[in-house]
Amino acid sequence: MSNNRTVVITGASSGIGFGLAKAFLAQGFNVVGNARSAERLEQARAQLGNPAGFVGVAGDIARPQTARQLIDAGIEAFGQVDVLVNNAGFFLPKPFLDYSPEDIDSLLETNLKGVVYASQAAATHMIERRQGQIITITAAIALQANIDVPAALPVLIKGGLNQVTRALALELSPHNIQVNAVAPGIIETPMHDPATHDFLKGLQPAGRIGQVEDIAEAVLYLAGASFTTGVVLPVDGGMSSGKW
């Protein structure tokens, strides 16, 4: 992958998003990172070593104006946006009957609207340039449900994102835009209490929890893959392969 490319990453201040920002910077990319809090973005910038190629844009990605601000920031600071990584989202496992109206609204806002608005803003710019890549972080459990992890609503939304990856890949292919997804299994991030790690290891045939670097490797591959589109790539230690 050549230098001087620019990636927009939502949810970039911690966990997978922070790891992606670090990995893209190491490959010579400029990074536009988004999080709800300007303070968290500044903390992330400091942890990354205050790189010149990092711009933070605070705001709720579930709002279309935030999505537009992200793309505009990339254009203003670096000339263009080459890659969008839809990373922002959260996982809320619970029995189906326990989901409240507030839970449903929150999941739809961040996990669905955030992806739609950011992708619309990025695609508008990428169509003009006739090139670009959109990569969405989904979930392996949306490929293969697990009775030990009741999560019907996250599966509903992430499963839809898996499917729209294929549909959007077809729609944007004439504009030389690739659309793909990475579907992580259980990844070691602050989201998971260390006390649950032994249980979580048992959910994956590989017998371990994945690392943020595992996801970054997959995303970096897709960011440079000009002949790969419509792919949902599981990075899950075999969890989505079937019942075991």
PyMOL commands that set and color helices and strands:
alter all, ss='L'
color gray80, all
select helices_A, chain A and resi 15-26+38-47+64-78+96-98+101-129+140-142+152-175+194-201+212-223+239-241
alter helices_A, ss='H'
color red, helices_A
select strands_A, chain A and resi 6-9+30-35+54-58+83-86+132-137+177-184+232-235
alter strands_A, ss='S'
color yellow, strands_A
deselect
rebuild
show_as cartoon
